[in-house]
Amino acid sequence: MTLLALATLTVNAQAQLPALKKIGTSTCLMVDGKPFVMRSGELHNSTASSISYMQQEKVFDRLKAMNLNSVIATVSWELMEPVEGKYDFSHVDYLLKEARAHDMKLSLIWFGSFKNPFMTYAPLWVKGNAKKFPHAVDEQGKDMEMLCLQNETLQKAEIRAYTALMKYLKDNDKQHTVVMMQVENEPGLRGSKRDFSAQAEKAWKSNVPSQLIDYLKKNDATLMPDLKKAWNSNGSKTKGDWETVFGKSLTADDGSNPILNLTEHLFTACTYATYLDALSEAGKKVYALPTFINASVFGTNSRGRSLGNGCSIGDFFDVYRACAPSIDILTPNSYMQQLDQICEQYSWKGNPIFIPESSVQGARGLYAVGEWDAICFSPFGIDSADKGRNEAAGQRLKECYALMADMEPLILSNLGSDKMRGVYIYNGHDAMDIEMGDYKISFIPQKGFDIGALMAGANNGANLGGTPAPEKKVEGGAIIIQTAADEFIFAGYGINATIAMKDGVKHKFCGYDAIYEGQFKNGNFVPGRLLNGDERNVTITEDEVKALKVKLFHY
């Protein structure tokens, strides 16, 4: 009976581990059995390397003041295992302690054998011993300062270190402070179309791995275009080396806009995916936290472009899904304005949206959560977002996170439903339409209203044929939640909305019954002013972050 009770307790504890779960149409992160949306930020790469620095800079105090509920921080192999077989978890301990003291969760980045994609975070006993741990080389045989990932000795050494970390978390994080793991950072190879080291050459001339071939056969109809074309045009072969199966790569554009060196990039993607999967799978056997990997995204039509070839961008999604099945989420590092297009791309085949790195823009966070039920939104360099040239953007992010925290119960209750949408307005995308229920809602930017500047502009001829004022950057975003058939919450900034009946819904007239500004307390909207007269508009200027409740009538 005692053994049975202990086994039951163990199962229950494991059942409460952070995990991914389907809710409605979305995949959500569950923490202690409840949905959790990460209002997060990623620390600079070196911040977590020094406990004294973090104490001196009061990093966690400042992050808490910015209304974060989580932070993405680094754990580096070189600090955790400076001497082979001897581990130092003091930095991990500090992160756990500070996160708990500030009621925050952690997502840890494992900086191991590579970081986009150099070996700078590997311990000296690894990167300094090229005989035992060979380096990748280019076509001319030049060392590229990257480790050869086909080396089994390297993989075994890193798995030992990574699983030691996971065991430490299992034994020392009963509170589930750490909710996710990022395995390595921005996979891919720089400076060469592929690795030409001896071990890589052997893999290049060997048969394409069976897991990739099996995936191609099963998913032929939905493969990414360039991969599908390369495989089908070579006879959809199910055995052979890389050039036999995918053909020799084009090295110059023949007018068909190819991914140059495609076969080499596919080989590289498979190499990285397989290596990452081995780490993730081994770690989950010890402590089954959800895992993700990230990619540097340089375009919405990437054509194989990233910081490294073979990175987990759209062109190679299929390879990563085939060769890294234990990785739960493929994520984009998104600094481009077109976050809407990037989210559309990364929602491929139900892949959850998780933004581990972004520019510091609150509008992007509102949009990602509202439109995509994002598991996480996390601007990079969050520990410098509240000072210097970033201070204004950091203040806006702080206000957006405060609003999201206040309305969190409403957000969580609408995850995976069509009752919550997101809006994102930026230069080049300054209009957006959505449909919710019987209504079509059209958005344009809403700048701040300054009567003094307006009159000054008119007086100096700015509006009378004179030199126009320079165009201001457009930025706006909001979460829209339908709380009843004819009632909506608009929460954000920089938006002007027009509401009408959508096509096919026949009514003579649609108008505003009431527009309330207000705030959320304990998840409930508390109305303030009833807006009418000059203020009878669904408008939130770029100068403020707030919520409106809009009630409609029609006949």
ZAMARGU-4260 file (C-alpha; in steps of 0.2 Angstrom, whole numbers, plus 5000, padded with zeros to 4 digits):
<rodrens>
0) 5000/5000/5000 | 5014/5012/5004 | 5023/5008/4987 | 5006/5011/4979 | 5003/5028/4987
5) 5021/5033/4983 | 5018/5028/4965 | 5002/5038/4964 | 5010/5053/4971 | 5024/5052/4958
10) 5011/5050/4944 | 5002/5065/4951 | 5017/5076/4952 | 5022/5071/4934 | 5005/5075/4928
15) 5007/5093/4935 | 5023/5096/4925 | 5022/5110/4913 | 5015/5103/4897 | 5007/5107/4880
20) 4988/5104/4878 | 4976/5107/4864 | 4962/5119/4869 | 4949/5122/4856 | 4959/5127/4840
25) 4975/5131/4849 | 4989/5122/4858 | 4992/5130/4875 | 5005/5129/4889 | 4998/5122/4905
30) 5007/5126/4921 | 5001/5117/4937 | 4986/5111/4927 | 4981/5129/4921 | 4984/5138/4905
35) 4998/5150/4906 | 5003/5164/4893 | 5021/5170/4895 | 5022/5189/4896 | 5040/5187/4895
40) 5057/5194/4889 | 5074/5187/4885 | 5089/5192/4894 | 5105/5198/4885 | 5116/5183/4881
45) 5129/5187/4895 | 5117/5193/4909 | 5114/5177/4918 | 5133/5172/4917 | 5136/5183/4933
50) 5126/5182/4949 | 5134/5198/4955 | 5130/5208/4940 | 5112/5202/4941 | 5112/5208/4959
55) 5120/5224/4956 | 5108/5228/4941 | 5093/5222/4951 | 5088/5213/4936 | 5073/5203/4943
60) 5066/5218/4952 | 5066/5228/4936 | 5058/5214/4926 | 5044/5212/4939 | 5041/5231/4938
65) 5039/5229/4919 | 5024/5217/4923 | 5033/5201/4916 | 5027/5185/4923 | 5041/5175/4916
70) 5059/5177/4909 | 5070/5168/4896 | 5087/5166/4903 | 5103/5156/4897 | 5112/5141/4905
75) 5129/5139/4896 | 5138/5123/4895 | 5155/5131/4898 | 5150/5138/4915 | 5140/5122/4920
80) 5154/5110/4916 | 5170/5119/4916 | 5179/5103/4920 | 5173/5087/4911 | 5162/5078/4923
85) 5161/5092/4936 | 5145/5102/4937 | 5142/5119/4944 | 5123/5123/4946 | 5126/5139/4955
90) 5119/5150/4941 | 5104/5139/4939 | 5101/5140/4958 | 5101/5159/4957 | 5089/5160/4943
95) 5077/5148/4951 | 5078/5157/4968 | 5075/5174/4960 | 5061/5169/4949 | 5052/5161/4964
100) 5055/5176/4975 | 5047/5187/4961 | 5033/5175/4957 | 5039/5172/4939 | 5042/5157/4928
105) 5058/5153/4918 | 5061/5146/4901 | 5080/5141/4900 | 5090/5142/4884 | 5104/5128/4883
110) 5119/5136/4875 | 5129/5120/4872 | 5139/5115/4857 | 5133/5130/4846 | 5125/5146/4847
115) 5120/5153/4830 | 5130/5143/4826 | 5147/5145/4833 | 5155/5135/4847 | 5158/5149/4859
120) 5148/5142/4873 | 5156/5125/4873 | 5168/5122/4887 | 5187/5123/4883 | 5189/5105/4885
125) 5178/5103/4870 | 5182/5117/4858 | 5200/5116/4862 | 5202/5098/4858 | 5199/5097/4839
130) 5206/5079/4839 | 5193/5072/4851 | 5179/5084/4845 | 5183/5088/4827 | 5178/5105/4820
135) 5167/5109/4804 | 5178/5114/4789 | 5173/5123/4773 | 5177/5116/4755 | 5195/5122/4756
140) 5197/5113/4773 | 5197/5129/4783 | 5192/5128/4801 | 5175/5137/4803 | 5175/5138/4822
145) 5160/5127/4823 | 5159/5109/4829 | 5156/5094/4818 | 5139/5088/4824 | 5142/5070/4816
150) 5154/5067/4830 | 5147/5054/4842 | 5159/5058/4855 | 5153/5076/4855 | 5135/5071/4855
155) 5137/5059/4870 | 5147/5072/4880 | 5133/5085/4877 | 5119/5073/4881 | 5128/5069/4898
160) 5129/5088/4902 | 5111/5092/4896 | 5103/5077/4905 | 5113/5082/4921 | 5104/5099/4920
165) 5087/5091/4917 | 5090/5080/4932 | 5095/5095/4943 | 5079/5103/4938 | 5069/5088/4942
170) 5077/5086/4959 | 5077/5105/4964 | 5062/5113/4955 | 5047/5105/4963 | 5038/5121/4961
175) 5039/5120/4942 | 5048/5137/4940 | 5055/5131/4924 | 5041/5129/4911 | 5050/5126/4895
180) 5068/5122/4888 | 5075/5130/4872 | 5088/5118/4865 | 5103/5127/4858 | 5101/5143/4848
185) 5098/5146/4830 | 5104/5130/4821 | 5113/5131/4805 | 5130/5132/4797 | 5138/5149/4792
190) 5151/5152/4779 | 5150/5136/4769 | 5136/5127/4760 | 5139/5112/4771 | 5152/5104/4783
195) 5166/5096/4773 | 5175/5087/4788 | 5179/5069/4786 | 5164/5063/4797 | 5152/5075/4788
200) 5159/5069/4771 | 5155/5051/4776 | 5137/5056/4781 | 5135/5066/4765 | 5139/5050/4755
205) 5128/5039/4765 | 5110/5035/4762 | 5098/5049/4767 | 5091/5044/4784 | 5076/5033/4784
210) 5066/5044/4795 | 5067/5058/4782 | 5062/5046/4768 | 5047/5039/4777 | 5041/5057/4781
215) 5043/5062/4762 | 5033/5047/4757 | 5019/5051/4770 | 5018/5069/4767 | 5022/5071/4749
220) 5006/5081/4745 | 5010/5095/4758 | 5029/5096/4757 | 5037/5113/4756 | 5038/5118/4737
225) 5057/5117/4735 | 5059/5101/4745 | 5044/5093/4735 | 5051/5099/4718 | 5069/5092/4722
230) 5063/5075/4728 | 5049/5073/4714 | 5060/5079/4700 | 5073/5066/4705 | 5060/5052/4704
235) 5054/5052/4722 | 5068/5039/4726 | 5067/5031/4743 | 5085/5026/4744 | 5102/5034/4740
240) 5114/5047/4745 | 5109/5065/4746 | 5113/5070/4728 | 5105/5054/4722 | 5088/5058/4731
245) 5088/5077/4729 | 5099/5080/4714 | 5114/5091/4712 | 5111/5109/4718 | 5110/5124/4708
250) 5124/5136/4712 | 5117/5151/4702 | 5100/5157/4698 | 5093/5150/4682 | 5078/5161/4682
255) 5067/5149/4693 | 5072/5158/4709 | 5079/5142/4717 | 5087/5140/4734 | 5105/5139/4729
260) 5114/5124/4736 | 5097/5116/4741 | 5103/5098/4743 | 5118/5104/4754 | 5106/5114/4765
265) 5094/5100/4767 | 5109/5089/4772 | 5114/5103/4785 | 5096/5105/4791 | 5095/5086/4794
270) 5111/5086/4803 | 5106/5099/4815 | 5088/5093/4817 | 5095/5075/4821 | 5107/5082/4834
275) 5094/5093/4842 | 5082/5079/4843 | 5095/5068/4852 | 5097/5081/4866 | 5079/5085/4868
280) 5074/5066/4868 | 5087/5062/4881 | 5082/5077/4892 | 5064/5072/4891 | 5067/5055/4897
285) 5075/5062/4913 | 5062/5077/4915 | 5049/5079/4902 | 5048/5098/4900 | 5042/5105/4883
290) 5056/5110/4871 | 5057/5122/4857 | 5071/5128/4845 | 5072/5145/4837 | 5077/5152/4820
295) 5083/5169/4814 | 5070/5175/4801 | 5076/5187/4788 | 5061/5187/4777 | 5043/5180/4775
300) 5049/5172/4759 | 5065/5166/4766 | 5072/5156/4751 | 5084/5148/4762 | 5091/5164/4770
305) 5095/5164/4788 | 5110/5167/4799 | 5115/5149/4795 | 5110/5138/4781 | 5099/5123/4786
310) 5091/5134/4800 | 5073/5130/4806 | 5065/5142/4794 | 5050/5138/4783 | 5060/5130/4769
315) 5066/5117/4781 | 5051/5114/4792 | 5048/5097/4785 | 5066/5092/4788 | 5065/5097/4806
320) 5048/5088/4809 | 5055/5072/4801 | 5071/5072/4810 | 5067/5081/4827 | 5050/5074/4832
325) 5054/5077/4851 | 5055/5095/4848 | 5038/5102/4852 | 5038/5120/4844 | 5048/5128/4830
330) 5049/5147/4834 | 5055/5163/4825 | 5066/5176/4831 | 5056/5190/4824 | 5063/5208/4822
335) 5055/5211/4806 | 5040/5222/4805 | 5029/5209/4797 | 5025/5199/4812 | 5008/5195/4805
340) 5016/5186/4790 | 5029/5177/4801 | 5016/5170/4813 | 5006/5165/4797 | 5021/5155/4791
345) 5026/5148/4808 | 5008/5142/4811 | 5012/5128/4798 | 5003/5112/4801 | 4997/5118/4818
350) 5014/5123/4825 | 5010/5134/4840 | 5015/5152/4840 | 5029/5156/4852 | 5040/5172/4850
355) 5056/5170/4860 | 5064/5185/4853 | 5056/5201/4846 | 5059/5220/4845 | 5052/5229/4861
360) 5035/5233/4854 | 5019/5231/4865 | 5008/5231/4850 | 5017/5215/4844 | 5013/5206/4860
365) 4995/5211/4860 | 4993/5205/4842 | 5002/5188/4845 | 4992/5183/4860 | 4975/5190/4853
370) 4977/5183/4835 | 4987/5168/4837 | 4985/5163/4856 | 5004/5164/4857 | 5011/5154/4871
375) 5024/5167/4873 | 5029/5184/4868 | 5047/5189/4873 | 5057/5205/4867 | 5075/5202/4867
380) 5087/5211/4878 | 5073/5214/4891 | 5085/5219/4905 | 5090/5235/4895 | 5072/5239/4889
385) 5068/5250/4903 | 5083/5263/4901 | 5092/5273/4888 | 5086/5274/4871 | 5074/5259/4874
390) 5065/5268/4888 | 5050/5274/4879 | 5047/5257/4870 | 5050/5248/4887 | 5037/5259/4895
395) 5024/5255/4882 | 5028/5237/4884 | 5026/5238/4903 | 5009/5246/4900 | 5003/5233/4888
400) 5009/5219/4900 | 5000/5227/4914 | 4984/5228/4904 | 4986/5210/4898 | 4989/5205/4917
405) 4973/5214/4922 | 4963/5205/4909 | 4971/5188/4910 | 4956/5178/4916 | 4947/5185/4900
410) 4961/5181/4889 | 4964/5163/4896 | 4945/5159/4895 | 4945/5163/4876 | 4961/5154/4871
415) 4957/5142/4856 | 4940/5151/4852 | 4935/5163/4838 | 4929/5175/4851 | 4947/5183/4853
420) 4957/5191/4839 | 4972/5202/4838 | 4976/5218/4828 | 4993/5224/4822 | 4996/5240/4812
425) 5013/5246/4806 | 5020/5255/4791 | 5015/5246/4775 | 5001/5238/4784 | 4990/5252/4790
430) 4973/5245/4787 | 4966/5228/4793 | 4949/5220/4793 | 4943/5206/4804 | 4926/5197/4806
435) 4918/5192/4823 | 4901/5186/4825 | 4889/5196/4814 | 4901/5211/4813 | 4915/5217/4801
440) 4928/5228/4811 | 4940/5239/4800 | 4955/5246/4808 | 4967/5260/4804 | 4980/5269/4814
445) 4976/5282/4827 | 4989/5294/4831 | 4989/5306/4846 | 4978/5322/4845 | 4988/5338/4848
450) 4977/5353/4844 | 4992/5365/4847 | 5003/5355/4834 | 4988/5354/4822 | 4985/5373/4823
455) 5004/5377/4821 | 5005/5365/4806 | 4990/5374/4798 | 4998/5391/4802 | 5015/5387/4795
460) 5008/5380/4779 | 5010/5362/4783 | 4992/5358/4778 | 4991/5372/4765 | 5003/5367/4752
465) 5019/5369/4762 | 5032/5357/4766 | 5023/5342/4775 | 5029/5336/4792 | 5040/5320/4791
470) 5029/5304/4791 | 5028/5297/4809 | 5031/5278/4812 | 5014/5269/4812 | 5012/5257/4827
475) 4996/5250/4835 | 4990/5234/4841 | 4975/5227/4851 | 4967/5212/4858 | 4948/5211/4853
480) 4937/5200/4863 | 4918/5197/4859 | 4910/5196/4876 | 4892/5194/4870 | 4883/5194/4853
485) 4883/5213/4852 | 4897/5217/4864 | 4916/5219/4862 | 4932/5223/4872 | 4945/5233/4863
490) 4962/5233/4873 | 4977/5241/4866 | 4984/5257/4858 | 4985/5266/4841 | 4969/5260/4833
495) 4954/5267/4826 | 4940/5255/4823 | 4924/5256/4812 | 4911/5243/4815 | 4898/5237/4802
500) 4887/5222/4799 | 4897/5209/4789 | 4891/5204/4772 | 4876/5193/4772 | 4869/5199/4788
505) 4854/5210/4783 | 4850/5225/4794 | 4845/5243/4790 | 4856/5251/4803 | 4870/5247/4815
510) 4876/5259/4828 | 4884/5261/4845 | 4873/5258/4860 | 4887/5263/4872 | 4906/5265/4872
515) 4914/5264/4890 | 4932/5267/4894 | 4938/5258/4909 | 4950/5246/4917 | 4951/5228/4922
520) 4951/5223/4941 | 4952/5204/4945 | 4948/5200/4927 | 4932/5211/4927 | 4929/5226/4916
525) 4926/5241/4928 | 4918/5255/4917 | 4923/5273/4918 | 4917/5287/4907 | 4903/5284/4895
530) 4910/5291/4879 | 4898/5301/4868 | 4898/5317/4858 | 4915/5321/4851 | 4922/5305/4860
535) 4909/5293/4853 | 4922/5283/4843 | 4931/5266/4845 | 4947/5275/4846 | 4963/5273/4857
540) 4977/5284/4852 | 4995/5279/4851 | 4998/5290/4867 | 4989/5278/4878 | 4986/5260/4882
545) 4968/5256/4888 | 4952/5246/4886 | 4935/5250/4879 | 4919/5241/4881 | 4908/5243/4865
550) 4890/5239/4865 | 4881/5239/4848 | 4863/5239/4842 | 4855/5236/4825 | 4838/5234/4817
</rodrens>
